[in-house]
Amino acid sequence: MPVVTDAAIQDWVKLAVTRGRESGMNVVFWLDTERPHEVELRKKVKEYLQDHDTEGLKIQVVPQVWAMRYTLERLIRGKDTIAATGNILRDYLTDLFPILELGTSAKMLSIVPLMAGGGLYETGAGGRRPST
């Protein structure tokens, strides 16, 4: 089972709320209701959301299947969504959505502030959709 520190969860929630506030975008935490580890994460996320001003923000904590459908429906309508996911799923989505929208992930930039200062800056891998 994965191990996640409480401080990391608090920081993750803070980052999601901050990005939602700054961008005006909807925020979706992708957390399953059946996986024991994610059930515990859901509890923590809901608890720590209460520590922030979320007035006027649309923040949801939902299973991955629902989150994917919701995000894709918004994408079809030309709307952006902040996907608050774990690291492995984030790596996948960082390539998937730009490829769907732009045909490539080469222009994607992911910026993640680190807890102790500094940041992680990642550019797209340059993945492409298959040409027809």
C-alpha angles and dihedrals in degrees: 000000000000119000119222125178120232090236090056092052091049091050092047091053091046091050092049093049092045093049091046091051095045095046102032088228126139115258123218123188107207102216126147124230094213105048108086095219092051092046087060091046090052090055092050094046092051090047094049094044086068089064091065137065101253095163109140094011125115106220123166134182107205142149118275096252092054092042092052093050092047093048093047092049089053091046091054088054091050095253126136124226130194108231109205100198140147120272099264094048089044091058090054096045093046086067100032103057099045089048091052093046103034104017092244141051093211093104095046117118121190116194118188121177112223121230096239094044134280124065147250112242116190128176124204120276091234094248115169137201115248112271118235 
